[in-house]
Every structure is written in C-alpha cells, then in structure tokens.
C-alpha cells in the first residue's frame, strides 16, 4: 500500500456546478394571452372565500363544543 501511495499524484480540480432553472419558470406567463384567465382567477378567489367562511364556522362550532365540555 505504501509503495502505491508513493506514486500517487493529488490533483485539485474545480468543477462549476450548473445553475438549475427554477422549476416554476417554465410556467411563467403561460396564461398571459388566455381570454378565460381572469374568469378562472375570479372563480378561484370566490371558491377560496367560500371555503374560508365554511372553515370559520366549523372552527367556531368546535370552540363552542369545547367550552360546553
């Protein structure tokens, strides 16, 4: 082993790591010319408001039930 190590040459090598593209960048702007995009956004916002309101009622009921115990 010592004989082999005497003949070894250590070389330093700098390798530049590739900078990966952000995974969402390929989707950026994909709906910029879509005429239905604003309508879809409005639907999503309304649906989110409705779900938030339902969850608020649900959590309030849980709080009331917890106080009754």
Secondary structure, 3 states (H helix, E strand, C coil): CHHHHHCCCCCCCCCCCCCCCCCCHHHCCCCCCCCCHHHHHHHHHHHHHHHHHHHHHHHHHHHHHHHHC
